[in-house]
Amino acid sequence: MRTASYARRSPQMNPRGEVCTGQSLPPDSELTRFGNSWHVIGTAGTPDLFFPPSGSVLLKCWNIGPDYGPSIVVDAVGIRVNALPTTPVATVLNISVALRARWPLGAGSNTPASGLALATRTSLTGRKQYRGIAAVSGAAAINGHISSSDWHVVGSVVCANTNILHLQKYVPVYGRYIVPPGGIFALHASMSLGTESGSGVFGQIWWHEVQLPNASGMGRGQY
Amino acid sequence: MAKINVLAFVRGLLTPNWPEGSDNPVCVNNRGDVCVVQALPPAAELVRLGGSYFCLGTAVAPVAALPTTTSHLSLWNGEAPGGKSYIIDAVGTMMATSAAAALNLGVAAQLNTTNPIANPAGALAIKSLSGKANYGGKGNAKASVTVTNDSAWHEIGTQLICANTANITLSVEFPVYGRYIVPPQGMFSLATLVNAAAGTAQPIIFWHEVQLTLG
């Protein structure tokens, strides 16, 4: 059935009563157009051999917004190798993430350390400056903010070549992780052999900053 | 063809640019399909409700054949009958110690059909996907559970082939998009499948706890 443009008509349903829809924009466009969608790539870091990470991590992202303020909705994460290891070897490159709520009051702080160098956060809509609520640091120490049980691996890439330059892994997580105000999201890489310790490995995060209803106390960051 | 009793604006090739806050009809295309856009990433609206979690199992030796009565990680729904169901969003596994051999890494699952299932003793840490400090549900997750064999074990996803013999933290994750629903008192189990049963692996389950009417 075809209807002329500018007419008024009823939407169509199938015989089961389901509304037929057509996606008007690519999936991320409607949210991204608001201008609060960002990407960060960290500085060169050192992957771990073991899991879970215990020292410095490739990227650490704090939600420093106010209580009941916007949340950070993680859309995708990634890692890439940008330097050859000292001894080129075939490897398995893995990406791990951790999500942590604000510690209970008096039990620690999720505030970024003063003077901490922040990574450049770039807009996904071409905005010139970052004006959000994410403080992101590359090569940041865990500093007790994240417990070992918060970590899990979200993807691997296998490389049988001895030259692993530009080996990379991209993992869309589709908003599966929501960082409330006061919360932390961290990302790290591990490799299957210790000889890659000199590699330059970079972490990436793509996220949206969204005011979410407080159905479960999301805005408080501690509950 | 049935119609919805709402009048919509038929959008041909030109999209409207209505002013902010104005009261306008929804749009349909010339076929009558409602024009929609996705307001949030697919998982975000459900995760924000606070009932979304993951559990990373403890390291267990993987197996080279489909399991029967022993799972490597089991998620038990502790809700009373009529309570929340657990919607499985994704599953995976990670090599905790290297197999020291080339690997084909995969995952097997079983959703029990002989319900109710008794609560497996012991509990693994269940972590929030929205930054909640504590698990607020009634479920329980445990490694190495003796399960009822409903003859429903099956492989999920495409295995990851790793020619490297050093494969610590090699992992796979398979989105299942809610294909499995664990009813109250039901149980969902995973096992790590490999071609050479060596090393240890930690399975993982991502799920949402949702009140559903089950048929």
Interface residues (C-beta under 8 A of the other chain):
Chain A: M1 R2 T3 A4 S5 Y6 A7 R8 R9 S10 P11 Q12 M13 N14 P15 G17 V19 C20 T21 G22 Q23 S24 L25 P27 D28 S29 E30 L31 L49 F50 F51 S71 V73 D75 A90 T91 V92 N94 S96 L99 R100 A101 R102 P104 S149 D150 W151 H152 V153 V154 G155 S156 V158 A160 V171 V173 Y174 G175 R176 Y177 I178 V179 P180 G183 S190 S192 L193 H208 V210 L212 P213 A215 S216 G217 M218 G221 Q222 Y223
Chain B: M1 A2 K3 I4 N5 V6 L7 A8 F9 V10 R11 G12 L13 L14 T15 P25 V26 C27 V28 N29 N30 R31 G32 D33 V34 C35 V36 V37 Q38 A39 L40 P41 P42 A43 A44 V47 R48 L49 G50 G51 S52 F54 L56 D89 A90 G92 M94 A96 S98 A125 K127 S128 L129 S130 G131 K132 A133 L160 I161 C162 A163 N164 A166 N167 I168 T169 L170 S171 V172 E173 I204 F206
